[in-house]
Amino acid sequence: MGYKGQDALLDNLLVFSKVYGGFAAHITNLVDQENPKVYIGILHVLKKYGPMPISRIGQKIDIAKPNMTMLIDGLVQKGWVERSTSEHDRRIINIELTEEGERYIDYTTEKLFGILRDKLTVLSEEEREKMIECLNYLIDISKRLTEKK
């Protein structure tokens, strides 16, 4: 790919990330307007991967550890997560979902999917299939770009 093609690719990626970021922020705002949007991201990570240290959660959602500590404190205050000592190394403090946090993230996920289903009804079947195909392709490409060699 020549230099001009690379510029076009970068421009498109920047536009996509702005559009996707704006859409994701809009949808999460519809789900819960009272709490920071990043809470949903943190809780999703914990639900998917289980208990883990603050630094690893921050890596998964691209937030620095000092900022994560404040966010985790807020989640602890809400009763959605708790700190616990690692079974393998007592020096490591893991963050894990509480039952209340699990209920909250299940509720927000269901609400999120409902909103997305409603939003996608404006697309034709062909457009939805093309969108799924494109998203799967982007996911595959992003995995290859982020693989450590």
N, C-alpha and C positions, 0 to 999 in steps of 0.2 A: 504494500500500500504506500503510495507516494505521500509527500508531506501534506498536500491539499486534502487527501482522503483522511489523514490523521486528524487534521483540524476539524473536518466535518464530524468525524466520530466523537471527538472531544466535545464539540458544541452540542451534539445530540445527547451525549451522556449528561452534560450539565443541565440541559433543559429537562431531560427525563428525571434527574434527581430532584430538581426544583418542583416539577409537577408532582412526582410521587410523594415527596416530602410534604408538599402542601395538601395533597389529597389525604395522606395518612394523618396529618395533624387535624384536618377538618373532620375526618371520621372519628378519631379518638376524642375530639372535642364534643361530638354528638353523644358519645357513649358516657362520658363523665366530665362535666364542666367544673366540678368542685376541686378536683385533685390534679396535681401536675401530670401531664401526659406520660412522662417518663416512668411514673409508678407502674403503669400498665406494662411497659416494656420490661421492667425489672421483675415483676410478678410472672410474666410469661416465661422469662428465662428460667426462673426458679421452678416453675411448673414443668417445663420441658426437660431441664437438666438435673433437677434436684438440688439439695443443699450444696453451697459452694462459698468460698471466701469472697469478700467484697471486691477484691482486686479482679478476680475472674469474672464476676458479674459485670464490672466496669469494662473489661476487655470485650465482652460479648455485645455490649450496647454502645461502646466507644465513648465512655465517660471516665474522666480521671478519678483516681481513688479519693482525693480530698473532697471532691464533689459527691462521690458515692456515699461517703460516711454521713453527710447531712441528709441525703435522700433515704438511706437506710434508717436513720434515726426517725424520720417522719413516718416511715412504714411501720416501725416498731411501735410508735405512739398510737397508730391506728389499729394496732393489734393484728396486722396482716402478715408480719414476719417476726422471727425471733432469732436471737444469736445463740449459737450452741458451740461447744468445744468439739473439735474433730475427734473421731474415735481412734484415728491413727496417729495423731500428733496433737497433744494438748495445747501447743502454742498457736495452733491454727483455729481461728474463730470462723465458723460457717454461718451463713444466713440461710434460713429455711422458712418455707411457707407455714403459716398456722392454718388451722381448719377455717377460721374466718377469712384469711387471705385466699385460701382455695375457693371458698364460696364466692368471694368478690370477683376473682379472676374468671371463674366459670360464668358468672352473671354477665360480666363485661364482654366476654368472648361471645356469648350467645347474642347479646344485644348488638355487638359489632357485626356479626354475621347477618343478623336480620337487616341492619342498615345497608350492608353491602348488597344483599340479595335485592332489596328495593332499588338501590341505585343502578344495579346491573340490568334491571328490567327494561331500561330504555335502549339496550343493545339488542340487535338481532341475534339469533342462534349462531349464525355465521361469524358475527363480530365477537361473540363470547368465546367461540372455539379458537378464533385467531388470537384473541387476547391471552387465552390459556397457553396456546402454543408459544407465543412471544415471551410470556413470563417464564415458562419452563426453559426456554432458550437462554434468557437473561440470567436465570438462576444457575444454569450449567456454566455459562461463561464466567460469571462472578466467582463461582467455586474454583474454576481453573486459574483465575487471576489472583486469588487469595491463597492458593495452595503454597505451603512452604516446601521448598526443595531441599 
